[in-house]
Amino acid sequence: MKKLIFISFLFGVLLCAPCAGKNVVKDNGTASSTFTGKVDYDKYFTGERLRIDFVFAGGKEEQKAYLQQLHREASWAGSPNGLVDPFGYGEYYFEAFSGDQVIFSKGFSTWFQEWRSTAQASKVQMAFNQCMWMPYPKDVIKIVLYERKKATGRYEPFFSCEIDPSDKLITHQKENDFRLVPLQYKGDSDHKLDLLFAAEGFTADKMDKLHADANRFMEYLFTFEPYASRRDDFNVWLLESVSQEGGVDKPHWDKWVNTALDAGFYTFYIDRYLTISDHKKIASMVSGAPFDALFILADETKYGGGGIFNSYAMGTVDDRQSEIVFIHEFGHSFAGLADEYYTSEVAYEDYYPASCEPWEPNITNLVDFDSKWKDMVDASLPVPAPNDPAYAGRVGLFEGAGYMAKGCYRPYFECRMLNNTAPSFCPVCQRAINRMIDFYVK
């Protein structure tokens, strides 16, 4: 029997030169493969997908990753032309190599990385699950994980191993019997963006309500540009994931319920922050479903939600602002958009260092503004543009973004990534969303 062969496991230093040489780190901290042409999907991959379960562990000053398990799952839903990530977004970056050629890559962020930016991470080390998906390879591949260094914004590799797709220990058992229902089907997944709604805290007698809630959220999404104009590019699915009890955990209220994903408020001791700490539970839930983007609907009346880039987003369904929260959190998880607000309570410490440009497309600290929306700026606006409604409706540099009142800028006076009352996404966020949709449907 062939086995997984571990090549290297290092923290804080570059891997051996042959591996490091395959990933070019740009000045703005994004990674790009030396291979820039189209990957031949049929040469390297089957029609299935590979799920890779990791454990990330550490604290504020250090982290490590461990390979936990491999799974062969349902059909790969992504575009055969969208295998190499062109964006360089995310706090982490994943690459798969066949020989010396990158055949798949993806940027992503994690709940663990957010936790590392809190005060608690200075006092204790913890471990969290994180899963990645890619098309199932035909032959042995090497995978590499990179972390983005806070001080420089540059990706550096910190884990690598080889995977043999013929390994008999790669699991492929069915993990659940949840029913998958199409809410909108526009064509084959190869060239459509598959959005999956999954349920949390919905008991078996609430499936009719789940369908109504999912349809309501779907229709709300397609009232906003650029989603409205791109509706035909989406397939939308609903996974009837059933929980034993309703609602979600509220630790600060001493309320705990038995649900499919153990979602809970009070993340990082913030009342409104609703998350799921165990990403493997999410992965097991969606193991038989197609998806490019995932949103989890929680059967709960309380205000709140959360979104992590290329991981998941979630929100409650029965608060009066539930749809509003959905559109904002989906902006995080799907398009990599940053929070533009700067007055609300957060748990993060020094989340955006002044030494390097933030990777998100809708905020800047002017370290590398050329890579952002400089080409869209209205030259008649002052720099910075005053935070005054008189300057609304034009793209510029408005100070206050990314949880900071000074030194960080957003492109518009008002946008849905800033507050819940903005009438729309700003032109810069719309461009970023359109570019992400293009990547999945090309």
Backbone hydrogen bonds, N-H to C=O, Kabsch-Sander energy under -0.5 kcal/mol:
donor,donor_aa,acceptor,acceptor_aa,energy
5,I,162,E,-0.6
6,F,4,L,-0.6
7,I,160,S,-0.5
8,S,160,S,-1.3
19,C,16,C,-1.0
20,A,16,C,-2.3
21,G,17,A,-2.6
22,K,19,C,-1.6
23,N,20,A,-1.5
24,V,22,K,-0.5
24,V,32,S,-2.1
25,V,23,N,-0.5
26,K,24,V,-0.6
26,K,30,T,-2.7
29,G,26,K,-1.7
32,S,24,V,-1.9
34,T,22,K,-1.0
36,T,34,T,-0.6
41,Y,39,V,-1.1
43,K,40,D,-0.7
44,Y,40,D,-1.3
44,Y,41,Y,-0.6
45,F,41,Y,-2.8
46,T,136,Y,-2.8
49,R,74,A,-1.1
50,L,134,M,-3.5
51,R,71,H,-2.7
52,I,132,M,-3.1
53,D,51,R,-0.6
53,D,69,Q,-2.9
54,F,52,I,-0.6
54,F,130,Q,-3.1
55,V,66,Y,-2.2
56,F,128,F,-3.1
57,A,64,K,-2.6
58,G,126,M,-2.3
59,G,62,E,-2.3
60,K,121,A,-2.2
64,K,57,A,-2.8
66,Y,55,V,-2.1
68,Q,53,D,-3.2
69,Q,53,D,-1.3
71,H,51,R,-2.2
72,R,171,T,-3.3
73,E,49,R,-2.8
73,E,71,H,-0.6
74,A,287,S,-1.3
76,W,47,G,-2.5
82,G,79,S,-1.2
85,D,83,L,-0.6
92,Y,108,F,-2.7
93,Y,146,Y,-1.8
94,F,106,K,-2.7
95,E,144,V,-2.2
96,A,104,F,-2.8
97,F,142,K,-3.2
98,S,101,Q,-2.6
99,G,97,F,-0.6
101,Q,98,S,-1.9
103,I,96,A,-2.7
103,I,101,Q,-0.5
104,F,96,A,-1.3
105,S,83,L,-2.3
106,K,94,F,-2.2
108,F,92,Y,-2.2
109,S,309,F,-2.2
114,E,110,T,-1.5
115,W,111,W,-2.4
116,R,112,F,-2.1
117,S,113,Q,-0.6
117,S,114,E,-1.4
118,T,115,W,-2.1
121,A,118,T,-0.7
122,S,119,A,-1.6
123,K,120,Q,-1.9
124,V,120,Q,-1.3
126,M,58,G,-2.5
128,F,56,F,-2.9
130,Q,54,F,-2.0
132,M,52,I,-2.1
134,M,50,L,-1.8
136,Y,48,E,-2.5
138,K,44,Y,-2.5
141,I,163,I,-2.2
142,K,97,F,-2.1
143,I,161,C,-2.8
144,V,95,E,-2.4
145,L,159,F,-2.5
146,Y,93,Y,-2.6
147,E,156,E,-2.8
148,R,91,E,-2.5
149,K,147,E,-0.6
149,K,154,R,-2.8
153,G,149,K,-3.2
156,E,147,E,-2.5
158,F,145,L,-2.7
159,F,145,L,-1.2
160,S,8,S,-1.6
161,C,143,I,-1.8
162,E,5,I,-2.5
163,I,141,I,-2.8
167,D,164,D,-2.1
170,I,167,D,-1.6
171,T,70,L,-2.0
171,T,169,L,-0.7
179,R,240,E,-0.5
181,V,238,L,-3.0
183,L,236,V,-2.9
184,Q,236,V,-2.0
191,H,188,D,-1.3
192,K,189,S,-1.3
193,L,233,D,-3.4
194,D,192,K,-0.7
195,L,193,L,-0.8
195,L,235,N,-3.0
196,L,194,D,-0.5
196,L,293,A,-2.7
197,F,195,L,-0.5
197,F,237,W,-2.9
198,A,196,L,-0.5
198,A,295,F,-2.0
199,A,239,L,-0.8
200,E,297,L,-2.6
203,T,201,G,-0.6
206,K,203,T,-2.4
207,M,204,A,-0.8
210,L,206,K,-2.4
211,H,207,M,-2.3
212,A,208,D,-2.0
213,D,209,K,-2.8
214,A,210,L,-2.8
215,N,211,H,-2.3
216,R,212,A,-2.0
217,F,213,D,-2.4
218,M,214,A,-2.5
219,E,215,N,-2.4
220,Y,216,R,-1.9
221,L,217,F,-2.3
222,F,218,M,-1.7
223,T,220,Y,-1.7
224,F,221,L,-1.5
228,A,224,F,-2.3
230,R,226,P,-1.2
231,R,228,A,-1.0
233,D,230,R,-2.2
234,F,231,R,-2.0
235,N,193,L,-2.4
236,V,184,Q,-2.9
237,W,195,L,-2.8
238,L,181,V,-2.8
239,L,197,F,-3.0
240,E,179,R,-3.0
240,E,238,L,-0.6
241,S,239,L,-2.2
242,V,240,E,-0.7
243,S,202,F,-2.7
245,E,258,N,-2.0
247,G,201,G,-1.5
249,D,263,A,-2.4
250,K,255,K,-3.1
253,W,250,K,-1.9
254,D,251,P,-1.4
255,K,250,K,-2.1
256,W,254,D,-0.5
259,T,257,V,-1.0
264,G,275,T,-2.4
265,F,249,D,-2.4
266,Y,270,I,-0.7
266,Y,271,D,-0.7
267,T,273,Y,-2.0
269,Y,266,Y,-2.3
270,I,267,T,-1.9
271,D,269,Y,-0.6
273,Y,270,I,-1.0
274,L,272,R,-0.8
274,L,305,G,-1.3
275,T,264,G,-2.1
275,T,273,Y,-0.5
279,H,129,N,-0.8
279,H,277,S,-0.9
281,K,278,D,-0.9
282,I,278,D,-0.9
283,A,279,H,-2.4
284,S,280,K,-2.5
285,M,281,K,-1.7
286,V,282,I,-2.0
287,S,284,S,-0.8
289,A,286,V,-1.8
292,D,194,D,-3.6
293,A,194,D,-2.0
295,F,196,L,-2.7
296,I,313,A,-2.7
297,L,198,A,-3.2
297,L,295,F,-0.5
298,A,296,I,-0.6
298,A,315,G,-2.6
299,D,200,E,-2.2
299,D,297,L,-0.5
300,E,298,A,-1.9
305,G,272,R,-1.4
306,G,314,M,-2.2
308,I,312,Y,-2.9
310,N,333,S,-2.7
311,S,308,I,-1.9
312,Y,308,I,-1.3
313,A,294,L,-1.1
314,M,306,G,-2.8
315,G,296,I,-1.9
316,T,304,G,-1.5
317,V,298,A,-1.6
317,V,300,E,-0.6
318,D,300,E,-2.2
322,S,319,D,-1.8
325,V,321,Q,-2.5
326,F,322,S,-2.3
327,I,323,E,-2.0
328,H,324,I,-1.5
329,E,325,V,-3.0
330,F,326,F,-2.6
331,G,327,I,-0.9
332,H,328,H,-1.1
333,S,329,E,-2.2
334,F,330,F,-2.6
335,A,330,F,-0.7
335,A,331,G,-0.8
336,G,332,H,-1.1
337,L,331,G,-2.2
340,E,417,M,-3.1
341,Y,417,M,-0.7
349,E,117,S,-2.3
356,C,353,P,-1.0
363,I,360,E,-0.9
364,T,409,Y,-1.8
369,F,366,L,-0.5
371,S,368,D,-1.3
372,K,369,F,-2.0
374,K,369,F,-0.9
376,M,373,W,-2.2
377,V,373,W,-0.6
377,V,374,K,-1.0
378,D,395,V,-3.2
379,A,377,V,-0.8
381,L,378,D,-2.0
385,A,397,L,-3.2
388,D,386,P,-2.3
391,Y,388,D,-2.7
392,A,389,P,-1.8
394,R,391,Y,-0.8
396,G,411,P,-2.5
398,F,410,R,-2.8
399,E,385,A,-0.6
399,E,397,L,-0.6
400,G,408,C,-3.3
401,A,404,M,-2.3
402,G,339,D,-1.6
403,Y,341,Y,-2.6
404,M,401,A,-2.2
409,Y,364,T,-3.0
410,R,398,F,-2.6
416,R,424,S,-0.9
418,L,415,C,-2.1
419,N,415,C,-2.2
422,A,419,N,-0.6
430,Q,426,C,-2.5
431,R,427,P,-2.0
432,A,428,V,-2.0
433,I,429,C,-2.5
434,N,430,Q,-2.6
435,R,431,R,-2.3
436,M,432,A,-1.7
437,I,433,I,-2.5
438,D,434,N,-2.7
439,F,435,R,-1.7
440,Y,436,M,-1.5
441,V,437,I,-1.6
442,K,438,D,-1.4
